[in-house]
Amino acid sequence: MELPLSSAVFTHTLTGGTLNVTTDDAVKAISIYNGTAVVGTVTGTTSVGGVASSAININENESYNIVAPTEADVIGAITIVAPVGCSLVIVANK
């Protein structure tokens, strides 16, 4: 997906905390990178086939990317957690 140059960019280093991204935030793409040895997580907030979302680990030197399927869409709600000792670098396009 190509985003127009005028799209807003969010950057943040999440250290020892939680970031909740909702559909109201209108995020079209997000990248989460873990540069620390402490594992961070990302969890969706919906169910599929009656199965609830569960946390996906983001290990050291790994990244996780979510992109809306079309330019007109936004990603669904997610929860990003960086426990104590973990720093997650987050870049998102709106």
Backbone hydrogen bonds in HBPLUS format (Angstrom, degrees):
<---DONOR---> <-ACCEPTOR-->    atom                        ^
c    i                          cat <-CA-CA->   ^        H-A-AA   ^      H-
h    n   atom  resd res      DA  || num        DHA   H-A  angle D-A-AA Bond
n    s   type  num  typ     dist DA aas  dist angle  dist       angle   num
A0007-SER N   A0004-PRO O   2.98 MM   3  5.62 166.9  2.00 124.0 125.7     1
A0094-LYS N   A0008-ALA O   2.82 MM  86  5.12 159.0  1.87 150.0 153.4     2
A0010-PHE N   A0092-ALA O   2.76 MM  82  4.98 164.8  1.78 149.2 154.3     3
A0092-ALA N   A0010-PHE O   2.84 MM  82  4.98 157.1  1.89 144.3 150.3     4
A0012-HIS N   A0090-ILE O   2.97 MM  78  5.24 145.4  2.09 149.3 154.1     5
A0090-ILE N   A0012-HIS O   2.77 MM  78  5.24 171.0  1.78 168.6 171.2     6
A0014-LEU N   A0088-LEU O   2.79 MM  74  5.10 157.2  1.84 158.6 154.4     7
A0088-LEU N   A0014-LEU O   2.87 MM  74  5.10 164.1  1.89 147.1 149.3     8
A0017-GLY N   A0082-ALA O   2.71 MM  65  5.26 118.4  2.09 135.2 151.7     9
A0082-ALA N   A0017-GLY O   2.82 MM  65  5.26 177.0  1.82 169.7 170.7    10
A0019-LEU N   A0080-ILE O   2.86 MM  61  5.13 159.5  1.90 149.9 156.3    11
A0080-ILE N   A0019-LEU O   2.86 MM  61  5.13 172.8  1.87 154.3 156.8    12
A0021-VAL N   A0078-ILE O   2.90 MM  57  5.31 163.9  1.93 159.9 164.3    13
A0078-ILE N   A0021-VAL O   2.91 MM  57  5.31 148.1  2.01 142.4 152.6    14
A0025-ASP N   A0022-THR O   2.99 MM   3  5.44 151.1  2.08 109.4 117.9    15
A0026-ALA N   A0023-THR O   3.03 MM   3  5.41 158.4  2.08 110.9 117.8    16
A0075-ILE N   A0027-VAL O   2.81 MM  48  5.96 165.0  1.83 171.8 175.1    17
A0028-LYS N   A0093-ASN O   2.78 MM  65  5.65 159.0  1.82 150.8 158.0    18
A0068-ALA N   A0028-LYS O   2.84 MM  40  5.29 170.5  1.85 164.0 161.3    19
A0093-ASN N   A0029-ALA O   2.87 MM  64  5.27 155.9  1.92 146.2 153.0    20
A0030-ILE N   A0066-ILE O   2.87 MM  36  5.38 155.8  1.93 155.9 162.7    21
A0066-ILE N   A0030-ILE O   2.92 MM  36  5.38 160.9  1.96 156.9 162.5    22
A0031-SER N   A0091-VAL O   2.82 MM  60  5.32 154.2  1.89 155.1 163.8    23
A0091-VAL N   A0031-SER O   3.01 MM  60  5.32 159.4  2.05 150.4 156.7    24
A0032-ILE N   A0064-TYR O   2.88 MM  32  5.21 156.1  1.94 148.1 156.2    25
A0064-TYR N   A0032-ILE O   2.83 MM  32  5.21 146.4  1.95 142.9 154.1    26
A0033-TYR N   A0089-VAL O   2.86 MM  56  5.04 160.8  1.89 144.5 151.1    27
A0089-VAL N   A0033-TYR O   2.77 MM  56  5.04 157.8  1.82 154.7 156.2    28
A0034-ASN N   A0062-GLU O   3.00 MM  28  5.75 165.2  2.03 169.3 173.8    29
A0061-ASN N   A0034-ASN O   2.61 MM  27  5.45 136.7  1.79 150.6 163.1    30
A0040-GLY N   A0058-ILE O   3.15 MM  18  5.09 166.8  2.17 144.5 142.2    31
A0058-ILE N   A0040-GLY O   2.73 MM  18  5.09 157.7  1.77 147.9 145.6    32
A0041-THR N   A0081-VAL O   2.97 MM  40  5.23 160.4  2.01 147.1 153.2    33
A0081-VAL N   A0041-THR O   2.91 MM  40  5.23 165.3  1.93 145.0 149.2    34
A0042-VAL N   A0056-ILE O   3.08 MM  14  5.40 146.1  2.19 140.4 150.8    35
A0056-ILE N   A0042-VAL O   2.88 MM  14  5.40 156.9  1.93 145.1 152.1    36
A0043-THR N   A0079-THR O   2.87 MM  36  5.17 151.3  1.96 143.6 153.1    37
A0079-THR N   A0043-THR O   2.81 MM  36  5.17 153.1  1.88 146.7 155.9    38
A0053-SER N   A0046-THR O   3.18 MM   7  5.94 125.5  2.49 139.1 150.3    39
A0048-VAL N   A0051-VAL O   2.98 MM   3  5.32 153.3  2.06 142.3 144.5    40
A0051-VAL N   A0048-VAL O   2.98 MM   3  5.32 165.2  2.01 114.8 119.5    41
A0062-GLU N   A0059-ASN O   3.05 MM   3  5.44 143.1  2.19 142.6 136.7    42
A0073-ASP N   A0070-THR O   3.05 MM   3  5.38 155.2  2.12 110.3 117.9    43
A0086-CYS N   A0083-PRO O   2.91 MM   3  5.48 152.2  1.99 148.2 147.9    44
